[in-house]
């Protein structure tokens, strides 16, 4: 957690979570999914689209790209005290974000045109 005291940013570690078990569980589930291909084929495509749409929506909370997109339309006085806002010029942040938007749109167009 970050707090600002007398103009100085102080960082406080609230807790540490062990993540090795998560990675192991993901690897095991991926390996098992190879053998369950026939069962997975029974899941309707709209259900899968819904699951992936939900996963994408819920990941926006921690997505730095989405945060930087919001900064383009936010008054600079209201910027959060994130590390990249404090250490990088606003113009550079916006140019990098717009470059990412351009690359994402071009990549998406290529995928759509091929499919």
Secondary structure per residue as TSV (DSSP state, phi and psi in degrees):
chain	resnum	aa	ss	phi	psi
A	1	X	-	360.0	140.5
A	2	X	E	-109.9	140.5
A	3	X	E	-137.1	150.6
A	4	X	E	-108.5	120.2
A	5	X	E	-125.6	118.7
A	6	X	T	53.1	38.9
A	7	X	T	81.1	0.4
A	8	X	E	-108.7	134.0
A	9	X	E	-86.7	125.8
A	10	X	E	-114.5	133.9
A	11	X	E	-104.0	136.8
A	12	X	-	-127.6	126.7
A	13	X	-	-84.3	120.5
A	14	X	-	-89.2	-40.5
A	15	X	-	-162.5	163.7
A	16	X	-	-125.5	132.8
A	17	X	-	-113.9	134.6
A	18	X	-	-78.7	128.3
A	19	X	-	-116.4	2.4
A	20	X	H	-64.2	-35.1
A	21	X	H	-66.6	-35.6
A	22	X	H	-62.7	-48.0
A	23	X	H	-61.8	-40.0
A	24	X	H	-64.2	-43.9
A	25	X	H	-63.1	-40.9
A	26	X	H	-63.1	-44.0
A	27	X	H	-61.9	-42.0
A	28	X	H	-65.2	-44.3
A	29	X	H	-63.7	-37.4
A	30	X	H	-65.0	-42.7
A	31	X	H	-64.1	-40.7
A	32	X	H	-67.4	-34.8
A	33	X	H	-63.5	-26.1
A	34	X	H	-62.6	-38.3
A	35	X	H	-83.8	-13.1
A	36	X	T	-104.5	26.1
A	37	X	H	-58.6	-43.1
A	38	X	H	-63.2	-40.9
A	39	X	H	-68.3	-37.8
A	40	X	H	-68.6	-25.4
A	41	X	T	-68.5	-18.9
A	42	X	T	-78.6	-15.2
A	43	X	S	-75.2	125.9
A	44	X	-	-63.8	145.1
A	45	X	H	-59.7	-40.4
A	46	X	H	-59.0	-31.4
A	47	X	H	-66.2	-44.5
A	48	X	H	-63.9	-41.4
A	49	X	H	-60.0	-41.9
A	50	X	H	-64.2	-42.1
A	51	X	H	-62.6	-47.1
A	52	X	H	-69.2	-34.3
A	53	X	H	-64.0	-44.0
A	54	X	H	-63.1	-43.7
A	55	X	H	-62.5	-41.1
A	56	X	H	-65.2	-42.1
A	57	X	H	-64.5	-44.2
A	58	X	H	-71.3	-23.2
A	59	X	H	-80.7	-10.4
A	60	X	G	-63.4	-25.7
A	61	X	G	-60.4	-36.9
A	62	X	G	-107.6	13.4
A	63	X	-	-89.7	116.2
A	64	X	H	-66.4	-34.7
A	65	X	H	-60.3	-45.4
A	66	X	H	-64.0	-39.4
A	67	X	H	-62.5	-41.8
A	68	X	H	-69.9	-31.6
A	69	X	H	-62.8	-40.8
A	70	X	H	-66.2	-31.4
A	71	X	H	-63.7	-29.3
A	72	X	H	-59.2	-34.9
A	73	X	T	-101.3	8.7
A	74	X	S	-105.5	143.1
A	75	X	-	-63.1	130.8
A	76	X	G	-56.0	-27.3
A	77	X	G	-68.5	-19.8
A	78	X	G	-100.5	8.5
A	79	X	-	-62.3	142.9
A	80	X	-	-72.3	165.5
A	81	X	-	-88.3	48.3
A	82	X	-	-72.2	157.8
A	83	X	H	-63.5	-37.9
A	84	X	H	-75.0	-26.4
A	85	X	H	-73.2	-33.8
A	86	X	H	-77.0	-31.0
A	87	X	H	-104.0	-12.7
A	88	X	S	-123.6	141.8
A	89	X	-	-64.4	147.4
A	90	X	H	-58.5	-41.9
A	91	X	H	-60.8	-41.0
A	92	X	H	-66.7	-41.7
A	93	X	H	-59.9	-46.1
A	94	X	H	-68.2	-39.5
A	95	X	H	-64.5	-42.1
A	96	X	H	-64.5	-41.5
A	97	X	H	-64.1	-43.4
A	98	X	H	-65.7	-35.0
A	99	X	H	-62.7	-42.5
A	100	X	H	-63.2	-39.0
A	101	X	H	-61.7	-46.2
A	102	X	H	-60.7	-46.2
A	103	X	H	-64.6	-40.5
A	104	X	H	-63.4	-43.9
A	105	X	H	-64.9	-44.9
A	106	X	H	-63.6	-41.6
A	107	X	H	-64.0	-42.8
A	108	X	H	-63.8	-39.6
A	109	X	H	-64.5	-40.0
A	110	X	H	-64.0	-42.4
A	111	X	H	-65.3	-42.7
A	112	X	H	-66.4	-41.3
A	113	X	H	-67.3	-33.7
A	114	X	H	-74.1	-35.0
A	115	X	-	-82.7	360.0
